[in-house]
Amino acid sequence: MNESDWGNYLPETQSIRAGQFRTAEQEHSDPLFLTSSYIFGSAAEAAARFSGKEAGNIYSRFSNPTVRAFEERLALLEGGERCIATASGMAAIASIAYTLLNADDHVVCSRSVFGNTTLLFKNFMSRFNVDTTFVSLTDQAEWEAAIRPETKLLFLETPSNPLTEIADIPRLAQLAHDNNCLLIVDNVFCTPALQQPLALGADIVVHSATKYIDGQGRCVGGAVVGKQALLEEKILPFMKTCGPSMSPFNAWVFLNGLETLSLRMKAHCENANALAHWLEAQPSVSKVYYPGLESHPQFELAAKQQKAAGGVLSFEVKGGQEAAWRLIDATKMVSITANLGDTKTTITHPATTTHSKLTAEERAESGIADSLVRISVGLENNGDIQADLLRGL
Ligand SMILES: *Cc1c(COP(=O)(O)O)cnc(C)c1O
């Protein structure tokens, strides 16, 4: 079956079968091509490949069949024309920044993005005189006010980490396009199983495949998804020259991760939803942040934009940092780690880990309280997760 035929199937089917091709061995599972280079039948064939006259593999920094299968499958799931796999989520975001921005351009970025994304714009793009304005994810007026004639990109993550704020993607896409900018959406928290930003108007989706796409915390990888012409003109030459390419082994793990993505996301959401409601009823919990709760400020927007509320939640406990740490240290089963999107439930204290590089004022401005705890809800029995938390509550 060729690539275009998979477009006629629904996501659950695409995530299992799209992008697969079989070698002459007629293997059933996706083949893993651990090879750095490819041989040519003749000097003339080598010349034709190198000149670009003939399509085909040359070297795995440029292309690899296992990586290509992953790219085709993820492109279909995101509803994009083309996907380029990268060595990590940060490699995907850096590839965008280094290819879609020129010296003296300007970026408007949500304040609630992954810490290294903030550092990329603040410490690295600034060296090319690319200025970035950080705004509140949910305040449309702030986005509007930040746009300048030299603005080229709007960048956001939704839901945000750790407070699960929701951006209005169609509205921000409109703002971007009215100002000749591109809207980039980091879709790590939802994955295409819950949200398709391209269908909502975004121009490019970026992923850290390290999280839910792998789903079991094994490999680091990322991806850029969007229009074929844009990706092949701007990002592909950068990948080939600068080399932040995905390892074939990791692509093979991610291909297998995608097969169970929709099932896993459904189960993560069910567990997180149950846990959020349970936490809301605990006397020692003062506030729960989860888009599936009616108390969430963007509950309705989340319901409209996402198939379900996601697998990550956070909450504030009474008693500040001391109480938060006591809760974390009292757990026996859940893992104390900042990683997320794993079958294993993870717990972290954002103020002293993921957000510790911010000043106290910046944390206050971003709403990261000392009493805040974040949980990436795994697929264990929900009663066992609750019992583990109850020890310290
Ligand atoms: C982890 C993460 C990244 C970075 O991905 P890596 O694979 O760790 O480089 C980017 N965005 C979000 C939302 C993340 O959670």
The ligand as a Gaussian input file, in Angstrom:
#p B3LYP/6-31G(d) Opt

LIG

0 1
 C       10.420000      17.438000      27.026000
 C        9.801000      18.541000      26.295000
 C       10.492000      19.218000      25.280000
 C       11.920000      18.885000      24.908000
 O       12.046000      17.601000      24.410000
 P       13.384000      16.703000      24.547000
 O       13.025000      15.468000      23.805000
 O       13.639000      16.504000      25.995000
 O       14.476000      17.486000      23.891000
 C        9.833000      20.213000      24.614000
 N        8.578000      20.564000      24.928000
 C        7.881000      19.944000      25.911000
 C        6.491000      20.366000      26.210000
 C        8.477000      18.924000      26.633000
 O        7.786000      18.317000      27.617000

